[in-house]
Amino acid sequence: MCEANAYLIRGNSEELFMEAVDIVENEGGFLKMRNIFGEQKRIKGVIRRMALVEHKILIEETE
């Protein structure tokens, strides 16, 4: 499988935001994500790091 889990950066830790993310789209400062189960989430933020071998997307929220 090629999906990844998305995490929010919270200080020095990472908080799971969404599992099994398949699609990430940029919508004017928002990140829209959809996973393999059809669930969708949106967050105002930026991708700080993608580690595809680790199946991990790190997101920093913005205001």
C-alpha positions in Angstrom: 0.0 0.0 0.0 1.1 3.6 -0.7 -1.0 5.5 1.8 0.5 7.5 4.7 -0.6 8.7 8.1 -0.8 12.4 8.6 0.4 14.0 11.9 0.1 17.5 13.4 3.2 18.9 14.9 2.4 19.9 18.5 5.5 21.3 20.2 8.0 18.4 20.3 5.4 15.7 19.6 3.3 14.5 16.7 -0.5 14.0 17.0 -2.2 11.7 14.6 -4.6 13.7 12.4 -5.7 11.1 9.8 -4.8 7.5 9.0 -4.3 5.9 5.6 -4.2 9.2 3.6 -4.4 8.6 -0.1 -4.8 12.1 -1.5 -3.5 15.5 -0.3 -4.6 18.7 -2.2 -3.8 22.4 -1.6 -6.8 24.6 -1.5 -5.7 28.2 -0.9 -3.8 27.7 2.3 -5.9 24.6 3.4 -4.8 21.0 3.0 -7.6 18.8 2.0 -7.0 15.1 2.6 -8.9 11.9 1.7 -8.1 8.5 2.9 -8.7 5.0 1.5 -11.9 4.7 3.5 -13.4 7.8 1.8 -13.2 10.0 4.8 -12.2 13.7 4.2 -10.6 16.3 6.4 -9.4 19.8 5.9 -6.9 21.8 7.9 -5.3 25.2 7.5 -1.6 24.4 7.4 1.5 23.5 5.5 3.3 20.2 5.0 6.6 20.4 6.9 7.9 17.0 5.9 6.9 13.9 4.0 8.7 10.6 4.7 7.2 8.3 2.1 9.3 5.2 3.1 7.9 5.7 6.7 4.4 6.5 5.3 4.3 9.7 7.3 3.1 13.3 6.5 4.0 16.0 9.1 1.7 19.1 9.1 2.1 22.4 10.8 -1.1 24.3 11.4 -1.3 28.0 10.4 -3.7 30.7 11.4 
